[in-house]
């Protein structure tokens, strides 16, 4: 039996690898279609650009709201609240909550750094929040605005300051029930 030549085996393996590798590269170059010239195509407005526009609108509503509070224009700030909030909470209760809060009564400015929208399956718009920092006479605190869609766009439905809801809903007095008529005694 003849001894095998290791050098010759290595050369054969190398040549087979080169031939097979070259064949693979030639096949791939032939099958992959390369773009010719510019292939950039304008795309329609995406859902991301719509979300960005909604986020900016929500930030604007929050900034206007804080501006009204900082100048003690509670009626104007109340108008920035969602219609669902205004139906369940009186202007007097809103004003009392604002004036009773050490943060809302001394608010100076707000800087919202994050917006988030959660969209239910099959819907095009969802629940939106915006969070950041509110500067007040009592110090800087974390703030989270919750928004719903009203007729005119995003409107504030709740405000959380330092982890606590600052403007609770449902402070309108309950409709008074007619007093029961007691039977007359004869």
C-alpha positions in Angstrom: 0.0 0.0 0.0 1.4 3.4 -1.0 1.7 6.1 1.6 -0.5 9.1 0.9 1.1 12.4 0.2 -0.3 14.9 2.7 0.8 17.9 0.6 -1.0 16.5 -2.5 -4.2 16.0 -0.5 -4.0 19.6 0.8 -3.6 20.9 -2.7 -6.6 18.8 -4.0 -8.8 20.0 -1.1 -7.8 23.6 -1.8 -8.5 23.3 -5.5 -11.9 21.7 -4.8 -12.8 24.5 -2.3 -11.8 27.2 -4.8 -13.8 25.6 -7.6 -16.9 25.1 -5.4 -16.6 28.5 -3.8 -16.2 30.2 -7.1 -19.2 28.4 -8.5 -21.3 29.5 -5.5 -20.2 33.2 -5.9 -20.9 33.1 -9.6 -24.4 31.6 -8.9 -25.2 34.3 -6.3 -24.0 37.1 -8.5 -26.2 35.8 -11.3 -29.4 35.3 -9.1 -29.3 38.5 -7.0 -30.8 41.4 -8.8 -29.0 44.7 -8.2 -30.7 48.0 -8.5 -29.9 50.1 -11.5 -29.7 53.8 -10.8 -31.6 55.5 -8.0 -34.3 53.3 -6.5 -35.6 55.7 -3.8 -39.4 55.9 -3.9 -41.5 58.4 -2.0 -43.6 56.7 0.5 -47.0 57.8 1.8 -47.3 59.4 5.2 -46.7 56.7 7.8 -48.4 56.0 11.0 -45.3 57.2 12.7 -45.6 60.7 11.3 -49.3 60.8 12.4 -48.3 59.7 15.9 -45.6 62.4 16.0 -48.2 65.0 15.0 -50.6 63.7 17.7 -47.8 63.7 20.3 -46.9 67.3 19.4 -50.5 68.4 19.6 -50.8 66.7 23.1 -47.6 68.5 24.3 -49.1 71.8 23.0 -52.3 71.2 25.0 -50.3 70.5 28.1 -48.1 73.6 27.7 -51.2 75.8 27.2 -52.8 74.2 30.3 -49.8 74.9 32.5 -49.5 78.4 31.1 -53.1 79.1 32.2 -52.5 77.6 35.6 -49.4 79.6 36.1 -51.3 82.8 35.5 -54.3 81.6 37.7 -56.6 81.4 34.7 -58.5 78.4 36.0 -61.4 78.8 33.6 -59.1 78.7 30.6 -57.2 75.7 32.0 -60.5 73.9 32.7 -61.4 74.3 29.0 -58.2 72.2 28.1 -59.7 69.3 30.0 -61.6 66.6 28.1 -65.3 66.9 27.8 -65.7 63.6 29.8 -63.8 65.3 32.7 -65.9 68.5 32.5 -69.2 66.5 32.4 -68.2 64.8 35.7 -66.2 67.5 37.5 -67.4 71.0 38.2 -65.3 74.1 37.5 -65.4 74.8 41.3 -64.0 71.4 42.1 -61.3 71.8 39.5 -60.4 75.3 40.8 -60.3 74.0 44.4 -58.0 71.1 43.4 -55.7 73.4 41.6 -55.6 76.0 44.4 -55.3 73.3 47.1 -52.3 71.6 45.4 -48.8 72.9 46.5 -47.6 72.1 43.0 -50.5 73.2 40.7 -51.0 76.5 42.6 -47.3 77.5 42.1 -46.6 75.9 38.7 -44.1 77.8 36.6 -43.5 75.5 33.6 -43.5 72.0 32.2 -41.1 70.1 30.0 -42.5 66.9 28.5 -39.8 64.5 27.3 -41.8 61.4 26.5 -45.1 60.6 24.9 -46.6 57.2 24.5 -49.7 56.0 22.7 -51.3 52.6 23.2 -53.5 51.6 20.3 -56.1 48.8 20.5 -56.2 46.2 17.7 -58.2 47.5 14.8 -58.1 51.2 15.9 -56.1 54.0 14.4 -55.7 56.1 17.6 -55.4 55.2 21.2 -54.7 56.3 24.7 -51.9 58.8 25.0 -49.8 59.9 27.9 -47.0 62.5 28.0 -44.5 62.6 30.9 -41.8 64.9 32.0 -41.0 67.5 34.7 -43.1 70.3 36.1 -41.3 73.2 37.8 -43.2 74.7 40.7 -42.7 76.9 43.7 -42.6 73.7 45.8 -39.9 72.2 43.6 -39.6 70.2 40.4 -41.8 67.1 40.2 -42.6 64.4 37.8 -45.8 64.9 35.9 -47.8 62.6 33.6 -50.7 63.9 31.5 -53.3 61.4 30.2 -55.1 62.4 27.0 -58.3 61.3 25.2 -59.5 62.4 21.8 -62.1 65.1 21.9 -63.8 66.8 19.0 -60.9 69.3 18.6 -58.0 66.8 19.2 -56.2 65.6 22.3 -57.6 66.8 25.6 -56.4 66.2 29.2 -58.4 63.7 31.1 -56.1 63.3 34.1 -52.9 64.7 35.5 -50.6 62.8 37.9 -48.2 64.9 39.9 -45.4 63.2 41.9 -47.3 59.9 41.4 -50.6 61.1 42.7 -53.7 62.0 40.7 -54.0 65.8 41.0 -57.4 66.3 39.3 -59.8 63.5 40.3 -62.8 63.0 38.2 -66.4 62.7 39.4 -66.7 65.5 41.9 -70.0 66.8 40.7 -72.8 66.3 43.2 -74.9 63.3 42.6 -78.4 64.0 41.3 -80.6 64.4 44.3 -83.2 61.8 44.7 -86.7 62.9 45.6 -87.3 62.3 49.3 -89.6 59.5 50.1 -93.0 60.7 51.1 -93.9 59.5 54.5 -97.5 58.2 54.9 -99.8 60.5 56.7 -101.2 59.4 60.0 -104.8 59.9 60.6 
